[in-house]
Amino acid sequence: MADANDQRAVPVAFAPPPPLWKHFTRENIDKLEQIKAEASKDKDAQSVRGKRWSPSELRALDLPPELRFLVPPEIPTGEYSVFGEVQTLSTTLPSLKDQDIEQLYPEPATDSDPSRPAQPLNHAYYLLKISKSLLLNFLEFVGVLSVSPEQFESKVEDLRNLFINAHHLLNLYRPHQARESLMMMMEEQLKRTKDEIKQMDKVKSDIENLLQQLEMEGGKANSAERLENTMRSKEAAKRSIEDAQLVWDLLDKEN
């Protein structure tokens, strides 16, 4: 496969896919699987199914030219090329000076002088200036095309530089945007937690009211039961007294 350095830069915004996609056919994929199965047999004396082949192991196989395009490249560690442009895996935003691009806004002040506190860069102010410059340069670009179209390159470069500076200024807002997004997520999570706590408190209050109501009903039932037992005891005592009186009356008559 061709290296990243051999790839040609693509000057269009929506580039066509590279011609190697034509080799990704079902027939070629089956051939590659067959070669991998045969290589596994030769190595282990039996077919190893489900083995994960690394790109270096696949490159070590004796593959025909049309199948070498099916071998994935090595995982990039520093830089990689996409449509002819070199991209980096670093999450640090490179400065325009590092990319050899003219910077149209000043660098933010540093804390090198303790007596003079650093002032933050007013991104909105410079974004507005760049937007106005874009409109002016576009009008000049249209004028150049109407007078001498062959001199368009300088204006296109000016427009490109303005767009890159505006895009870079917007990218400087990414850490702030990430913090604000995280704060919003935490606030939403806190709000959901508070709502759940309120709902739990409401359920707790309903259960306590229900238990109090059951306790009151149980107390009334116990009072009624005690009153009924008292009445029964009185009636039983009264009957006992009447029975005893009847016995004494019978004894008196016999005497």
C-alpha positions as CSV (number, residue, x, y, z in Angstrom):
1,M,0.0,0.0,0.0
2,A,1.1,3.5,-0.6
3,D,2.5,5.5,2.3
4,A,0.9,8.7,3.6
5,N,3.7,10.7,2.1
6,D,2.9,9.3,-1.4
7,Q,-0.7,10.5,-1.2
8,R,-1.5,13.4,-3.4
9,A,-3.2,16.5,-2.0
10,V,-6.8,16.8,-3.0
11,P,-7.7,20.4,-3.9
12,V,-11.5,19.9,-3.9
13,A,-13.9,20.0,-0.9
14,F,-15.7,16.8,-1.7
15,A,-13.0,14.5,-3.1
16,P,-14.0,11.2,-4.8
17,P,-12.9,8.0,-3.0
18,P,-9.5,6.6,-3.8
19,P,-9.5,4.0,-6.6
20,L,-8.5,1.2,-4.2
21,W,-12.2,0.8,-3.2
22,K,-12.7,-1.2,-6.3
23,H,-10.6,-4.0,-4.8
24,F,-13.0,-4.5,-1.9
25,T,-15.2,-7.1,-3.5
26,R,-16.7,-10.2,-2.1
27,E,-14.4,-12.4,-4.3
28,N,-11.3,-10.7,-3.0
29,I,-12.5,-10.9,0.6
30,D,-13.1,-14.6,0.2
31,K,-9.6,-15.1,-1.3
32,L,-8.1,-13.2,1.7
33,E,-10.0,-15.4,4.2
34,Q,-8.8,-18.5,2.3
35,I,-5.2,-17.4,2.4
36,K,-5.5,-16.7,6.1
37,A,-7.0,-20.2,6.7
38,E,-4.2,-21.9,4.8
39,A,-1.6,-19.9,6.7
40,S,-3.1,-20.9,10.0
41,K,-3.1,-24.6,8.9
42,D,0.6,-24.4,7.9
43,K,1.5,-22.8,11.2
44,D,-0.7,-24.7,13.7
45,A,-1.4,-27.9,11.7
46,Q,-5.1,-27.1,12.1
47,S,-7.4,-24.3,11.0
48,V,-7.7,-21.5,13.6
49,R,-11.0,-19.8,13.2
50,G,-11.8,-16.4,14.7
51,K,-8.1,-15.4,14.9
52,R,-7.5,-11.7,15.0
53,W,-4.8,-10.9,12.4
54,S,-2.7,-7.8,13.0
55,P,-1.7,-5.7,10.0
56,S,1.9,-6.7,10.4
57,E,0.9,-10.4,10.2
58,L,-1.2,-9.8,7.2
59,R,1.6,-8.0,5.4
60,A,3.9,-10.9,6.1
61,L,1.6,-13.2,4.1
62,D,2.3,-13.8,0.4
63,L,-0.6,-11.7,-0.9
64,P,-1.3,-10.8,-4.6
65,P,-1.3,-7.1,-5.3
66,E,-5.1,-6.7,-5.5
67,L,-5.4,-8.2,-2.0
68,R,-2.8,-5.9,-0.4
69,F,-5.3,-3.1,-0.5
70,L,-7.5,-5.1,1.9
71,V,-4.8,-5.0,4.6
72,P,-5.6,-2.2,7.1
73,P,-2.8,0.2,7.8
74,E,-1.0,0.4,11.1
75,I,-2.6,2.4,13.9
76,P,-1.2,6.0,13.7
77,T,0.7,7.2,16.7
78,G,1.4,10.8,15.9
79,E,0.1,12.1,12.6
80,Y,-2.0,10.7,9.7
81,S,-3.2,12.0,6.4
82,V,-6.8,12.5,5.3
83,F,-7.5,13.7,1.8
84,G,-4.0,15.0,1.5
85,E,-4.0,17.0,4.7
86,V,-1.9,15.9,7.7
87,Q,-3.8,15.6,10.9
88,T,-2.5,15.1,14.4
89,L,-3.8,12.9,17.2
90,S,-2.9,15.4,19.9
91,T,-5.8,17.1,21.6
92,T,-3.9,20.3,22.0
93,L,-5.0,23.0,19.6
94,P,-2.0,24.0,17.5
95,S,-1.4,27.7,17.1
96,L,-1.6,29.4,13.7
97,K,2.1,30.2,13.9
98,D,2.9,26.5,14.2
99,Q,0.9,25.9,11.0
100,D,2.7,28.8,9.2
101,I,-0.6,30.8,8.9
102,E,-0.8,34.5,9.5
103,Q,-2.6,35.3,12.8
104,L,-4.9,38.3,12.5
105,Y,-5.7,38.8,16.2
106,P,-3.2,39.4,19.1
107,E,-2.0,36.7,21.4
108,P,-3.8,36.7,24.8
109,A,-1.8,38.5,27.6
110,T,0.2,36.3,30.0
111,D,0.8,36.7,33.7
112,S,4.5,37.5,33.3
113,D,4.1,40.9,35.0
114,P,2.5,40.5,38.4
115,S,1.8,44.2,38.7
116,R,-0.4,44.2,35.5
117,P,-3.0,41.4,35.5
118,A,-3.6,39.7,32.2
119,Q,-6.6,40.7,30.3
120,P,-8.6,38.0,28.5
121,L,-8.8,38.0,24.8
122,N,-12.1,39.4,23.5
123,H,-13.0,36.7,21.0
124,A,-16.3,38.2,20.0
125,Y,-14.8,41.5,19.1
126,Y,-12.2,39.9,16.8
127,L,-14.8,37.5,15.3
128,L,-16.9,40.5,14.4
129,K,-13.9,42.2,12.8
130,I,-13.0,39.1,10.8
131,S,-16.7,38.7,9.7
132,K,-16.7,42.3,8.3
133,S,-13.3,41.7,6.7
134,L,-14.8,38.6,5.0
135,L,-17.6,40.6,3.5
136,L,-15.2,43.3,2.3
137,N,-12.8,40.8,0.8
138,F,-15.6,38.9,-0.9
139,L,-16.8,42.1,-2.6
140,E,-13.2,42.8,-3.6
141,F,-12.9,39.2,-4.9
142,V,-16.0,39.7,-7.0
143,G,-14.6,43.0,-8.4
144,V,-11.3,41.3,-9.3
145,L,-13.1,38.5,-11.1
146,S,-15.1,41.1,-13.1
147,V,-12.0,43.1,-14.1
148,S,-9.0,40.6,-14.3
149,P,-10.0,37.0,-13.3
150,E,-6.5,35.8,-13.6
151,Q,-5.5,37.7,-10.5
152,F,-7.9,35.8,-8.2
153,E,-5.3,33.8,-6.3
154,S,-4.3,36.6,-3.9
155,K,-7.9,37.3,-2.9
156,V,-8.7,33.6,-2.5
157,E,-5.7,33.3,-0.2
158,D,-6.9,36.3,1.8
159,L,-10.4,34.7,2.2
160,R,-8.8,31.4,3.2
161,N,-6.7,33.1,5.8
162,L,-9.7,35.0,7.3
163,F,-11.8,31.8,7.4
164,I,-8.9,29.9,9.1
165,N,-8.5,32.7,11.7
166,A,-12.3,32.7,12.4
167,H,-12.3,28.9,12.8
168,H,-9.3,29.0,15.1
169,L,-11.0,31.6,17.3
170,L,-14.1,29.5,17.5
171,N,-12.0,26.5,18.5
172,L,-10.5,28.5,21.3
173,Y,-14.0,28.4,22.8
174,R,-14.0,24.6,22.9
175,P,-12.7,24.3,26.5
176,H,-15.2,26.9,27.7
177,Q,-18.0,25.0,25.8
178,A,-16.9,21.7,27.4
179,R,-17.1,23.3,30.8
180,E,-20.5,24.8,30.2
181,S,-21.8,21.6,28.8
182,L,-20.5,19.7,31.8
183,M,-22.1,22.2,34.1
184,M,-25.5,21.9,32.3
185,M,-25.3,18.1,32.6
186,M,-24.5,18.3,36.3
187,E,-27.3,20.8,36.9
188,E,-29.8,18.5,35.0
189,Q,-28.6,15.5,37.0
190,L,-28.9,17.5,40.3
191,K,-32.4,18.6,39.3
192,R,-33.4,15.0,38.5
193,T,-32.0,13.9,41.9
194,K,-34.0,16.7,43.7
195,D,-37.2,15.7,41.9
196,E,-36.6,12.0,42.9
197,I,-36.0,13.1,46.5
198,K,-39.2,15.1,46.5
199,Q,-41.1,12.2,45.1
200,M,-39.7,9.9,47.7
201,D,-40.6,12.4,50.5
202,K,-44.2,12.5,49.1
203,V,-44.4,8.7,49.1
204,K,-43.0,8.6,52.6
205,S,-45.6,11.2,53.8
206,D,-48.4,9.3,52.1
207,I,-47.3,6.0,53.8
208,E,-47.0,7.8,57.2
209,N,-50.5,9.2,56.9
210,L,-51.8,5.8,55.9
211,L,-50.1,4.2,58.9
212,Q,-51.5,6.8,61.3
213,Q,-55.0,6.3,59.8
214,L,-54.6,2.5,60.3
215,E,-53.4,3.1,63.9
216,M,-56.4,5.3,64.6
217,E,-58.8,2.7,63.2
218,G,-57.1,0.0,65.1
219,G,-57.3,2.0,68.3
220,K,-61.1,2.5,67.8
221,A,-61.5,-1.2,67.1
222,N,-59.6,-2.0,70.3
223,S,-61.7,0.4,72.3
224,A,-64.9,-1.1,71.0
225,E,-63.6,-4.6,71.7
226,R,-62.7,-3.6,75.3
227,L,-66.1,-2.1,75.8
228,E,-67.8,-5.2,74.5
229,N,-65.6,-7.4,76.7
230,T,-66.5,-5.2,79.7
231,M,-70.2,-5.6,79.0
232,R,-69.9,-9.3,78.6
233,S,-68.1,-9.5,81.9
234,K,-70.8,-7.5,83.7
235,E,-73.5,-9.7,82.2
236,A,-71.6,-12.8,83.3
237,A,-71.2,-11.5,86.8
238,K,-74.9,-10.6,87.0
239,R,-75.9,-14.1,85.8
240,S,-73.6,-15.6,88.4
241,I,-75.1,-13.5,91.1
242,E,-78.6,-14.4,90.0
243,D,-77.7,-18.1,89.9
244,A,-76.2,-17.9,93.4
245,Q,-79.3,-16.2,94.6
246,L,-81.5,-18.8,93.1
247,V,-79.5,-21.6,94.8
248,W,-79.9,-19.9,98.2
249,D,-83.6,-19.4,97.6
250,L,-84.0,-23.2,96.9
251,L,-82.0,-24.1,100.0
252,D,-84.2,-21.8,102.2
253,K,-87.4,-23.4,100.8
254,E,-86.1,-26.9,101.6
255,N,-85.3,-25.9,105.2
